[in-house]
Amino acid sequence: MLVKIQKCGNSYLIRIPKSFLKSLSLNTNDEVDISIDEEKIIISKINKKNISLKKRIKKYTGQNLSKDFKWDD
């Protein structure tokens, strides 16, 4: 597919067809990885791992963490 590069402020942009985004399950404001390989620009979907709430809370080290809190099985 042939697209044109357009100027937007101090940056440049290309339009990605909705069908491409839909086929990769990408939505507005999703993050992607962009890299260069020789003369190619590669845009890759980032597969985020879903972390359970239990695991997130176990990793939490901030303020307000109750000292006597325990998880039930």
N, CA, C and O atoms as CSV, one atom per row, in Angstrom:
chain,resi,resn,atom,element,x,y,z
A,1,MET,N,N,0.847,-1.172,0.000
A,1,MET,CA,C,0.000,0.000,0.000
A,1,MET,C,C,0.892,1.233,0.000
A,1,MET,O,O,1.837,1.317,0.784
A,2,LEU,N,N,0.609,2.154,-0.841
A,2,LEU,CA,C,1.368,3.383,-0.963
A,2,LEU,C,C,0.711,4.469,-0.118
A,2,LEU,O,O,-0.479,4.739,-0.278
A,3,VAL,N,N,1.476,5.099,0.784
A,3,VAL,CA,C,0.974,6.203,1.597
A,3,VAL,C,C,1.971,7.346,1.525
A,3,VAL,O,O,3.136,7.138,1.188
A,4,LYS,N,N,1.515,8.562,1.841
A,4,LYS,CA,C,2.387,9.734,1.831
A,4,LYS,C,C,2.754,10.122,3.254
A,4,LYS,O,O,1.952,9.987,4.178
A,5,ILE,N,N,3.977,10.603,3.412
A,5,ILE,CA,C,4.414,11.143,4.694
A,5,ILE,C,C,3.934,12.582,4.766
A,5,ILE,O,O,4.113,13.352,3.822
A,6,GLN,N,N,3.315,12.948,5.901
A,6,GLN,CA,C,2.788,14.294,6.091
A,6,GLN,C,C,3.462,14.942,7.290
A,6,GLN,O,O,3.901,14.251,8.209
A,7,LYS,N,N,3.543,16.257,7.282
A,7,LYS,CA,C,4.129,16.995,8.392
A,7,LYS,C,C,3.035,17.358,9.383
A,7,LYS,O,O,1.927,17.737,9.003
A,8,CYS,N,N,3.376,17.232,10.679
A,8,CYS,CA,C,2.451,17.565,11.760
A,8,CYS,C,C,3.271,18.222,12.868
A,8,CYS,O,O,3.867,17.519,13.685
A,9,GLY,N,N,3.313,19.554,12.913
A,9,GLY,CA,C,4.166,20.252,13.876
A,9,GLY,C,C,5.619,19.972,13.563
A,9,GLY,O,O,6.058,20.161,12.429
A,10,ASN,N,N,6.380,19.517,14.568
A,10,ASN,CA,C,7.787,19.174,14.358
A,10,ASN,C,C,7.982,17.700,14.025
A,10,ASN,O,O,9.115,17.231,13.917
A,11,SER,N,N,6.892,16.975,13.865
A,11,SER,CA,C,6.964,15.537,13.587
A,11,SER,C,C,6.389,15.248,12.207
A,11,SER,O,O,5.868,16.130,11.524
A,12,TYR,N,N,6.501,13.991,11.826
A,12,TYR,CA,C,5.931,13.533,10.573
A,12,TYR,C,C,5.014,12.357,10.863
A,12,TYR,O,O,5.185,11.669,11.870
A,13,LEU,N,N,4.042,12.122,9.990
A,13,LEU,CA,C,3.105,11.037,10.246
A,13,LEU,C,C,2.739,10.322,8.967
A,13,LEU,O,O,2.853,10.858,7.865
A,14,ILE,N,N,2.294,9.091,9.152
A,14,ILE,CA,C,1.666,8.335,8.072
A,14,ILE,C,C,0.336,7.848,8.605
A,14,ILE,O,O,0.175,7.659,9.811
A,15,ARG,N,N,-0.594,7.649,7.734
A,15,ARG,CA,C,-1.899,7.128,8.142
A,15,ARG,C,C,-1.895,5.620,7.995
A,15,ARG,O,O,-1.489,5.078,6.967
A,16,ILE,N,N,-2.352,4.957,9.036
A,16,ILE,CA,C,-2.433,3.495,9.021
A,16,ILE,C,C,-3.897,3.122,8.819
A,16,ILE,O,O,-4.756,3.556,9.586
A,17,PRO,N,N,-4.185,2.335,7.810
A,17,PRO,CA,C,-5.579,1.969,7.544
A,17,PRO,C,C,-6.224,1.252,8.734
A,17,PRO,O,O,-5.591,0.456,9.427
A,18,LYS,N,N,-7.493,1.561,8.942
A,18,LYS,CA,C,-8.256,0.963,10.037
A,18,LYS,C,C,-8.244,-0.557,9.957
A,18,LYS,O,O,-8.207,-1.229,10.988
A,19,SER,N,N,-8.273,-1.104,8.756
A,19,SER,CA,C,-8.274,-2.566,8.597
A,19,SER,C,C,-6.983,-3.189,9.145
A,19,SER,O,O,-7.012,-4.299,9.676
A,20,PHE,N,N,-5.853,-2.483,9.021
A,20,PHE,CA,C,-4.586,-2.980,9.576
A,20,PHE,C,C,-4.671,-3.022,11.095
A,20,PHE,O,O,-4.308,-4.018,11.720
A,21,LEU,N,N,-5.154,-1.931,11.683
A,21,LEU,CA,C,-5.260,-1.856,13.141
A,21,LEU,C,C,-6.230,-2.903,13.665
A,21,LEU,O,O,-5.970,-3.550,14.680
A,22,LYS,N,N,-7.340,-3.066,12.974
A,22,LYS,CA,C,-8.343,-4.039,13.405
A,22,LYS,C,C,-7.783,-5.460,13.372
A,22,LYS,O,O,-8.034,-6.246,14.286
A,23,SER,N,N,-7.030,-5.791,12.329
A,23,SER,CA,C,-6.489,-7.144,12.215
A,23,SER,C,C,-5.470,-7.451,13.313
A,23,SER,O,O,-5.248,-8.617,13.639
A,24,LEU,N,N,-4.848,-6.417,13.886
A,24,LEU,CA,C,-3.889,-6.603,14.981
A,24,LEU,C,C,-4.492,-6.283,16.345
A,24,LEU,O,O,-3.791,-6.317,17.356
A,25,SER,N,N,-5.773,-5.977,16.381
A,25,SER,CA,C,-6.474,-5.597,17.617
A,25,SER,C,C,-5.807,-4.398,18.291
A,25,SER,O,O,-5.624,-4.387,19.508
A,26,LEU,N,N,-5.449,-3.397,17.501
A,26,LEU,CA,C,-4.868,-2.163,18.027
A,26,LEU,C,C,-5.930,-1.076,18.042
A,26,LEU,O,O,-6.787,-1.008,17.160
A,27,ASN,N,N,-5.859,-0.230,19.059
A,27,ASN,CA,C,-6.818,0.858,19.209
A,27,ASN,C,C,-6.093,2.175,19.410
A,27,ASN,O,O,-4.878,2.199,19.603
A,28,THR,N,N,-6.830,3.257,19.366
A,28,THR,CA,C,-6.281,4.574,19.630
A,28,THR,C,C,-5.585,4.575,20.980
A,28,THR,O,O,-6.108,4.030,21.952
A,29,ASN,N,N,-4.406,5.185,21.046
A,29,ASN,CA,C,-3.573,5.331,22.248
A,29,ASN,C,C,-2.860,4.045,22.679
A,29,ASN,O,O,-2.168,4.060,23.697
A,30,ASP,N,N,-2.999,2.938,21.947
A,30,ASP,CA,C,-2.191,1.755,22.238
A,30,ASP,C,C,-0.736,2.084,21.899
A,30,ASP,O,O,-0.465,2.859,20.982
A,31,GLU,N,N,0.195,1.487,22.647
A,31,GLU,CA,C,1.614,1.694,22.377
A,31,GLU,C,C,2.106,0.638,21.409
A,31,GLU,O,O,1.684,-0.517,21.467
A,32,VAL,N,N,3.004,1.039,20.518
A,32,VAL,CA,C,3.646,0.123,19.583
A,32,VAL,C,C,5.149,0.374,19.643
A,32,VAL,O,O,5.596,1.422,20.111
A,33,ASP,N,N,5.918,-0.591,19.169
A,33,ASP,CA,C,7.370,-0.451,19.090
A,33,ASP,C,C,7.714,-0.071,17.659
A,33,ASP,O,O,7.180,-0.653,16.715
A,34,ILE,N,N,8.610,0.910,17.493
A,34,ILE,CA,C,9.026,1.320,16.159
A,34,ILE,C,C,10.540,1.178,16.076
A,34,ILE,O,O,11.265,1.617,16.969
A,35,SER,N,N,11.008,0.561,14.998
A,35,SER,CA,C,12.442,0.338,14.838
A,35,SER,C,C,12.816,0.461,13.363
A,35,SER,O,O,11.957,0.532,12.483
A,36,ILE,N,N,14.130,0.484,13.124
A,36,ILE,CA,C,14.646,0.579,11.758
A,36,ILE,C,C,15.460,-0.675,11.472
A,36,ILE,O,O,16.264,-1.097,12.303
A,37,ASP,N,N,15.258,-1.271,10.306
A,37,ASP,CA,C,16.044,-2.410,9.851
A,37,ASP,C,C,16.484,-2.096,8.426
A,37,ASP,O,O,15.691,-2.179,7.488
A,38,GLU,N,N,17.757,-1.734,8.275
A,38,GLU,CA,C,18.312,-1.282,7.005
A,38,GLU,C,C,17.469,-0.133,6.464
A,38,GLU,O,O,17.508,0.961,7.029
A,39,GLU,N,N,16.718,-0.338,5.406
A,39,GLU,CA,C,15.906,0.743,4.833
A,39,GLU,C,C,14.424,0.557,5.106
A,39,GLU,O,O,13.584,1.037,4.345
A,40,LYS,N,N,14.099,-0.145,6.201
A,40,LYS,CA,C,12.696,-0.399,6.547
A,40,LYS,C,C,12.375,0.204,7.902
A,40,LYS,O,O,13.195,0.164,8.820
A,41,ILE,N,N,11.187,0.761,8.023
A,41,ILE,CA,C,10.643,1.175,9.309
A,41,ILE,C,C,9.672,0.072,9.729
A,41,ILE,O,O,8.747,-0.268,8.992
A,42,ILE,N,N,9.893,-0.475,10.912
A,42,ILE,CA,C,9.070,-1.585,11.390
A,42,ILE,C,C,8.261,-1.125,12.599
A,42,ILE,O,O,8.820,-0.650,13.587
A,43,ILE,N,N,6.947,-1.271,12.512
A,43,ILE,CA,C,6.047,-0.948,13.618
A,43,ILE,C,C,5.487,-2.269,14.128
A,43,ILE,O,O,4.834,-3.002,13.385
A,44,SER,N,N,5.745,-2.571,15.401
A,44,SER,CA,C,5.345,-3.857,15.968
A,44,SER,C,C,4.387,-3.673,17.128
A,44,SER,O,O,4.528,-2.753,17.934
A,45,LYS,N,N,3.413,-4.561,17.199
A,45,LYS,CA,C,2.476,-4.583,18.313
A,45,LYS,C,C,3.211,-5.038,19.565
A,45,LYS,O,O,4.041,-5.945,19.507
A,46,ILE,N,N,2.910,-4.417,20.689
A,46,ILE,CA,C,3.487,-4.811,21.966
A,46,ILE,C,C,2.480,-5.711,22.656
A,46,ILE,O,O,1.341,-5.312,22.899
A,47,ASN,N,N,2.900,-6.916,22.968
A,47,ASN,CA,C,2.027,-7.849,23.670
A,47,ASN,C,C,2.251,-7.692,25.162
A,47,ASN,O,O,3.238,-8.183,25.710
A,48,LYS,N,N,1.336,-7.010,25.805
A,48,LYS,CA,C,1.432,-6.797,27.249
A,48,LYS,C,C,0.904,-8.018,27.968
A,48,LYS,O,O,-0.129,-8.573,27.592
A,49,LYS,N,N,1.604,-8.429,28.987
A,49,LYS,CA,C,1.159,-9.553,29.792
A,49,LYS,C,C,0.176,-9.048,30.838
A,49,LYS,O,O,0.439,-8.062,31.525
A,50,ASN,N,N,-0.947,-9.723,30.951
A,50,ASN,CA,C,-1.921,-9.376,31.975
A,50,ASN,C,C,-1.457,-9.946,33.306
A,50,ASN,O,O,-1.279,-11.155,33.451
A,51,ILE,N,N,-1.265,-9.069,34.265
A,51,ILE,CA,C,-0.832,-9.480,35.596
A,51,ILE,C,C,-2.032,-9.400,36.524
A,51,ILE,O,O,-2.735,-8.390,36.553
A,52,SER,N,N,-2.263,-10.460,37.279
A,52,SER,CA,C,-3.421,-10.493,38.164
A,52,SER,C,C,-3.279,-9.438,39.268
A,52,SER,O,O,-2.174,-9.017,39.610
A,53,LEU,N,N,-4.405,-9.032,39.801
A,53,LEU,CA,C,-4.408,-8.061,40.891
A,53,LEU,C,C,-3.607,-8.585,42.071
A,53,LEU,O,O,-2.888,-7.824,42.719
A,54,LYS,N,N,-3.722,-9.871,42.353
A,54,LYS,CA,C,-2.991,-10.479,43.466
A,54,LYS,C,C,-1.480,-10.292,43.296
A,54,LYS,O,O,-0.788,-9.935,44.249
A,55,LYS,N,N,-0.969,-10.534,42.087
A,55,LYS,CA,C,0.465,-10.373,41.824
A,55,LYS,C,C,0.875,-8.911,41.895
A,55,LYS,O,O,1.953,-8.593,42.398
A,56,ARG,N,N,0.022,-8.011,41.392
A,56,ARG,CA,C,0.334,-6.582,41.454
A,56,ARG,C,C,0.445,-6.108,42.890
A,56,ARG,O,O,1.350,-5.346,43.229
A,57,ILE,N,N,-0.471,-6.554,43.734
A,57,ILE,CA,C,-0.470,-6.135,45.138
A,57,ILE,C,C,0.751,-6.704,45.858
A,57,ILE,O,O,1.341,-6.026,46.699
A,58,LYS,N,N,1.132,-7.937,45.540
A,58,LYS,CA,C,2.315,-8.529,46.167
A,58,LYS,C,C,3.583,-7.742,45.826
A,58,LYS,O,O,4.491,-7.653,46.652
A,59,LYS,N,N,3.653,-7.174,44.625
A,59,LYS,CA,C,4.822,-6.395,44.206
A,59,LYS,C,C,4.809,-4.970,44.749
A,59,LYS,O,O,5.838,-4.295,44.727
A,60,TYR,N,N,3.675,-4.509,45.232
A,60,TYR,CA,C,3.530,-3.136,45.693
A,60,TYR,C,C,4.405,-2.889,46.927
A,60,TYR,O,O,4.358,-3.651,47.893
A,61,THR,N,N,5.202,-1.817,46.884
A,61,THR,CA,C,6.098,-1.506,48.005
A,61,THR,C,C,5.914,-0.073,48.498
A,61,THR,O,O,6.736,0.420,49.270
A,62,GLY,N,N,4.874,0.589,48.076
A,62,GLY,CA,C,4.659,1.984,48.430
A,62,GLY,C,C,4.130,2.171,49.850
A,62,GLY,O,O,4.070,1.227,50.637
A,63,GLN,N,N,3.752,3.393,50.153
A,63,GLN,CA,C,3.170,3.741,51.441
A,63,GLN,C,C,1.848,3.002,51.629
A,63,GLN,O,O,1.372,2.360,50.693
A,64,ASN,N,N,1.268,3.072,52.773
A,64,ASN,CA,C,-0.058,2.532,53.080
A,64,ASN,C,C,-0.151,1.010,52.962
A,64,ASN,O,O,-1.259,0.480,52.881
A,65,LEU,N,N,0.957,0.299,52.950
A,65,LEU,CA,C,0.913,-1.152,52.858
A,65,LEU,C,C,0.777,-1.712,54.267
A,65,LEU,O,O,1.676,-1.560,55.094
A,66,SER,N,N,-0.340,-2.354,54.530
A,66,SER,CA,C,-0.616,-2.890,55.854
A,66,SER,C,C,0.390,-3.988,56.204
A,66,SER,O,O,0.644,-4.875,55.389
A,67,LYS,N,N,0.952,-3.935,57.386
A,67,LYS,CA,C,1.966,-4.907,57.808
A,67,LYS,C,C,1.358,-6.279,58.098
A,67,LYS,O,O,2.022,-7.299,57.916
A,68,ASP,N,N,0.114,-6.314,58.542
A,68,ASP,CA,C,-0.479,-7.589,58.954
A,68,ASP,C,C,-1.421,-8.170,57.893
A,68,ASP,O,O,-2.202,-9.071,58.200
A,69,PHE,N,N,-1.364,-7.680,56.671
A,69,PHE,CA,C,-2.232,-8.173,55.608
A,69,PHE,C,C,-1.723,-9.516,55.090
A,69,PHE,O,O,-0.530,-9.658,54.823
A,70,LYS,N,N,-2.613,-10.510,54.943
A,70,LYS,CA,C,-2.258,-11.821,54.410
A,70,LYS,C,C,-3.310,-12.254,53.395
A,70,LYS,O,O,-4.494,-11.950,53.539
A,71,TRP,N,N,-2.862,-12.965,52.374
A,71,TRP,CA,C,-3.781,-13.516,51.384
A,71,TRP,C,C,-4.355,-14.829,51.868
A,71,TRP,O,O,-3.647,-15.653,52.447
A,72,ASP,N,N,-5.633,-15.017,51.629
A,72,ASP,CA,C,-6.245,-16.322,51.891
A,72,ASP,C,C,-6.075,-17.179,50.633
A,72,ASP,O,O,-5.935,-16.652,49.529
A,73,ASP,N,N,-6.089,-18.484,50.809
A,73,ASP,CA,C,-5.999,-19.372,49.639
A,73,ASP,C,C,-7.307,-19.360,48.959
A,73,ASP,O,O,-7.481,-20.033,47.943
